[in-house]
Structure formats: C-alpha cells, structure tokens
C-alpha cells in the first residue's frame, strides 16, 4: 500500500461504457468499485472537445476510470447508472505520474 492509496478513504461505484449503438446511445458495463478521495470543488478545466467547463467535483482515484463513465459516491448495486440519480458523468481524466515514476495519480473531473 502506497502513501497515495492510504489517502483514499471513500468508496465509489463507476460504470464504464461497454458499447455505443448505431444511434450513438451508450450501453454501460457492470458497475465496478473504486477507492477515492472526493472533493466538492469547482475548477475550470478544458474538456476533450476544447471547451472550457467547470467541474462539480474533483476526485482522486486508485485506478484509471475511463472518460464518459458514470461515477457515484458510495456503493451501488444498480446495473444502470441512469437508475442512480446522484451518479455523474466523468468529463475528464488526468493521469499524473510521480517524480520517481513509481506511481500514477488519477484525477477525475465531474
């Protein structure tokens, strides 16, 4: 256990995109669990389409959570993120390696 993972005290549930239909609708895979540090903080960032957006929260995670996934603060057994009203879309993921290169920090913007 590293210094980073010891700081991640909360549980979260994420639903990655499994497929995209011919009409552009997303189908989500089964939920996965992730340890996080959740900060309710608004920060300006540049989304993948180049637009400036404000985050609802910034989350540090113990693993890579893909963009366009849904993330819920807490544990959920629901198979659809649309059934969980508090689940938010992951708009951006930053992968930050440490100076020694032995660890990658994952910062998610909702």
VENZIRA-V593980 format. One record per backbone hydrogen bond with DSSP energy under -1.0 kcal/mol. CO is the residue of the C=O (numbers start at 1). NH is the residue of the N-H. If there is no record, write none. Layout:
co=CO nh=NH
co=CO nh=NH
This chain:
co=2 nh=6
co=4 nh=7
co=7 nh=9
co=10 nh=36
co=11 nh=74
co=12 nh=34
co=13 nh=72
co=14 nh=32
co=15 nh=70
co=16 nh=29
co=19 nh=27
co=21 nh=24
co=25 nh=21
co=27 nh=18
co=27 nh=19
co=32 nh=14
co=34 nh=12
co=35 nh=62
co=36 nh=10
co=37 nh=60
co=39 nh=41
co=39 nh=58
co=43 nh=55
co=45 nh=53
co=47 nh=50
co=51 nh=47
co=53 nh=45
co=57 nh=110
co=58 nh=39
co=59 nh=108
co=60 nh=37
co=66 nh=69
co=69 nh=90
co=70 nh=15
co=71 nh=88
co=72 nh=13
co=72 nh=74
co=80 nh=83
co=81 nh=84
co=84 nh=87
co=88 nh=71
co=90 nh=68
co=92 nh=109
co=94 nh=107
co=96 nh=105
co=103 nh=98
co=105 nh=96
co=106 nh=61
co=107 nh=94
co=108 nh=59
co=109 nh=91
co=109 nh=92
